[in-house]
Amino acid sequence: MSKLFTPLSIKSVTLKNRLVVSPMCQYTAVDGFANDWHLVHLGSRAVGGAALIIQEATAVSPEGRITPGDLGLYREAHIEKLKAITRFIHEQGAVAGIQLAHAGRKGGCAFPWNGGNKLNENEGGWKTVSASALPFNPQDDLPLALEEEEITRVIADFKIAAQRSLMAGYKVVEIHAAHGYLIHQFLSPISNQRTDRYGGSFGNRIRLLLEIVEVIKSVWPIDLPLFVRISATDYVEGGWNLDEAIQLTKILKTQGVDLIDCSSGGLVPYAKIPFEPGYQVPFAAAIKKETDILTGAVGMITRADQAESILNQGEADLILQARESLREPYFALKAARRLGVDVPWPLQYLRAKL
């Protein structure tokens, strides 16, 4: 029996297999509003057989966007189109998830295909914020260090966005605490040089994330899953590391987090990341082993046998695919065939099932 096509139940949600479409920014929204591109992009991957489709990093505030084209849930009006997307995903037998995010100092940038550099206000950019007044790139303008009352507003924004996520029909919420975005900027001592209760010690640096978890739990149903995506390491001496990631995970588990989505890097542009197939899987394996929490493995997992091996060796519980999902929206259907597993196909596509 293929482990990759074994169902997994997390609270009241049952995933039909272990394949997850990882959040991938499309930079195609206008003022946070989803459109038909998002419906087709996310919907086609649900048609393609993945069990869980996690929507791209969705900003909890306008200044929390990476680019002007990011999706948002900072207006109630954003909900209507998202309802259509989640409804379609669920009609295909997949589960709709959403990643809630704030870009912090990495916000206000041009689209990647236009270079991805910081935009000034005349170009559609905005003043960014962070844990400390330290830029991501040396040439960037300094972000504003958040005051405590502003941190309280950020926390409230996550709470409201979680409420709206439920109204829009999502069944899984993931908090984005990775890739050098705002929460990660508080976690890492490289970007967090605060001297108040949100900086300095490990306990202070994780405070923002724990407070966001707490407020989301206050509005998110107890029977629906809550994930957290972290960068397990900054790949830089003196930065956030795997030992701290494990320590954080132990605390998050006691706070009711169901799964850690294990990524890495993104905090600083000079980190040397050893890109190779499955390069982040050891993080998922170590966190799972040390904490006994469910983990998701991500990062250059491109073959059915590779994914199957990760699961069989107990290194992770879910396989998340980003770029491979862009290349192959129907990865799950084809992987099942390669592994000799008979899975349901959409009725409209049955004549192509060989």
N, C-alpha and C positions, 0 to 999 in steps of 0.2 A: 504494500500500500504506500502510495506517495505521501510523504509528510507535507509537501507543498500544497496538496489538495485535500488536506484534512481540515475540517472546520475548527474554528477557535471561538469560544464564547468568552466575552469580557462583559461582566455584569449581565444586563438584559440583551445585549447585542451579540448576535452570532455572525461571524464572518465565514463565508462559504469556503474560503481557502486562505492561504497565508500571504497572498500577493496584494500589495498596497501601492497605489499611485501616490508618490511623494508630492508635497506641495511644490509647485513650480510657477513662479511669477510669469504672467503673460504680458504685462505692461500695456494693456489694451483697454482699460477702463477709462471713463471720463468722470472726474470728481467722485471716484469710488464706485460708480455704478457699473454693475455687470451688464453684459450685452450678449448677443447671439454667439459671439466667438467663444465665450466662456461656457455657454450651454453645449455647443458642439464639441469643444475641447474636452471638457469633463465628461460629458455624456458618452462620447465615443469610447472612452476608456472603461466606462461601466459596461457598454456593449461588448467591449473586448475581453471581459471576464474577470477583471480584478475584483477583489472582495471589498476593498475600502478605497474610496476616492477622496483624498484630502485636498481641499481647495487651497490655492496659493495663499501665501502670507497676506492676510486681510487686515488692513490697518484699523486700529481702534480710534484713531483721530486723524485729521487731515495732515498734521505735521509728522504723523507716524508712518507715512508712506515712504517707500524707497524712491519712487519716481511719481510724477503726476499721473501715470497710467496704472497705479496699483488699485486693486479692489479695496473697498472700505466697508465698515459697518458703523460709521460715526453719524449716520442719519437713519432715521426709521424708514425713509423712502427707499433705502438700499434693499430692503427685505423683499419687496415684491418680485423682482427678477430672480433673486436667489431661491425663492420658493419654487419657481418653475424648474430651476436646475436640480434642486434636491429631489423634487418629485420625479423627474425623469430618471435620475440615478437609482432611486429606490424601485422604480418600475422595472429596471433591468436586473434586479436581484442583488445589487451592490448596496453598500452603506455609504452615505454622504458624511464626510467629516470636514472640518474647517480649522485652519491654523490662524490664531489671533496673534497680532504682532504690532510692534512699534519699532521703527528703524533707528530711532535715536540719531546719533551723529552721522550715520550712513544714509540719512534721508536726503530728499531734495535733489536727486541726481537725474541726469539725462537718461534716456532709454539706452540700454546696452549697445544697440545697433547704431547709436549716435555718439558712442564713446564712453558713456556712463559717468562723465565728470560732473562735479557739483554745478548746479544751476544758480545764477544769481536771481534776485527777485524779479528783475525785468524779464528774465527768461522763463519764469514760472516756478522758480525755486522758493525756498523759505529758510528762515533761521532755524537751525537744528538745535537739539538739546542732547545732553548726555549725563553720565554720572559726574564727570569732571570736565573742565574746559580744555579738553585735549582733542585734537583733530584726528581723523582716521588717516588721511594723507597729510604730509607736512605742508603742502601748498593750500590746503582747505582753510576756510575761515574757521575760527574757533567756535565750537558749539557752546551754548549756554549751559552751565552746570545747574541742574534742577534744584530749586529750593524745596524744602520739605512739603510746603503746601502744594507745590506743583507735582511732586511725587504722588501726593494724595489724589490729585486730579487724574494722573495717569492710571492709578489703581482703579479709580471709579470708571474710567473709560473702558478698561478691560471687563469690568462687571457688566456694564451696559451692553457691550458687544457680545458677551456671552448670552445675555438675555435675548438679544436680537437673533443670535445664532439658533437658539431654541425655537423662536418664532418662525424662523426661515426653514426649519425642518431638519437641521443637522443632528446627527446621532452621536457624533464624536467631536470633542473640542480638543485641540492641541495648542498649548502655550508655546510660543516661539521664544526660547531662551538661548538660542545658538547663533552662530555665524556673525558674531560681532555686532548684533543689533542691540537695542536698548537694554534688555534684561541682562544679556551677556556682558555689556559694558559695565554693569554693576557687579557682576560676578567676578570679573578678572581684576587682579590688583594692578595690571598694566594700565587699564583704562579708568579704574576707580581709585582716585587718590583723595577721597573725601576723609574728613576727620569727624563727621557726625555719626549718628547711629546707622547710617547706610554705607559706611566705609570703614576700611581698616581691617578688622578681624574677619575671619571666615563667616562667623555668625552674622555680622553686620552686612557683609557683601551679598549674602543670600536672602537678606530680609525682604527686598522688593519682590523677588519671585515668590517667596512664601506668602506674602500678603496678597499677591495677585491670585495665587492658588486658593487662598481662604475666601476671597470675595467671589471668585467664580463658583466655588463649591456652594456658596450661599444661594445661588440662583440656578445652578445646573443640577438637573435631577440626579439623585443619588444612584439611580439604576443605569445611568448612561456613562460611558467611559470618558475619562480625562487623561490625556497624554501630555507629556512635556518633551519638547525637543531640546537637547543640550549639545553643545560642543564639548566633547570629552577632554579635549586639550587645545591649548592655543599654539602648540608646537614652538613655544618660545620660553627660554629660561626665565623663571620668575613669574610666569603667567599661570593661568588656570590650567590644572592638570588632572590626570585620571584619578589620582587619590582623592582630590577634592570632589570630583564628579561622583565617585562612589559614596563619599561621605554625604553629599547633597542628596543622592538618590535614597539613601537609608532614611533621611528625614522626609523626603517627598512621599515615600511609601507609607509612612505613618500618617501623613496628611491626606491620604486617600487617592494619590495619583496611581493610575493603573498600569501605565507603560511608559518607559523611557525610550524615546526615538534618538538613537545614538549617532550623532554626526560629529564634526570636528572643525577647528579652524575658523577663519573669517574675522578674527578680532583685529589683526594688523596685516598690512599688505606685504610685509617682509618675511612672514612665516614660511618656512621651507616644508612643504607638505609632500609626503612620499606617495604620490598618486600611483596606484597600481590596482589591479582587480581585487576587490574585497578589502581594500586597505583600512576601512573603518570597522570591519567585522570584529577584530579583537577587542574593541571598546565595548561593543554590545555584549560580547562573551564575558568580559571581565566584570562588567556591571551586573549582569545576570547572575554570575557565579557568586559574587560577594554580597548581593542583596536579595536574591531570589525574587526579583521583580520581573515582569514581562519586559522584554526589550525588542526593539526593531532595529534591524541591520540595514544600512544604506551605504551606497558608494561603489559604483562600478560593478554591480551585480548584474550581469548581462546574459547569463545562460541558465537554462532550466536545471541542469545537473549541478551547477554551482550553488544555486539557491537551495536545492534539495539537500546538498551536503551540509550547508550551514545549519539548516534545521535539524537534520539527523544527528549532527554532532552537538546539539544543544547549545549552540552559540547565540541563538536568537529565536524569537517566537514568530516574528513577522519579517517579511522581506519588502523593503521599500525601494521603489525604482523611480528615478527622475528622468535623466536623459534617455535611458533605454525605453521608457514609456513614450517619450516623444518620438523616438525612432520607430517604435513598434507598439501602437495602441492595442493590438490584439495579442500581446505577449502571452497572456494567461491561456488563451485558447490554443495557441501553438505549443506552449510548454506542456499542456496536458497531453497533447498528441505525442510529443517527444517522449514523455514519461509513461506512455501507455495507459493514461487515465481517461475514461469517458466522462466528459462533463457536458452539461446542457449548453446548447448554443441558442442564440436568439432565433425564434421561429423564422424570421425573415431571411436568415442566413443558412438555414438547414441544408439547402441544396448544395452548399459549398463544403459541407462537412464530409470529409472523405474517410 
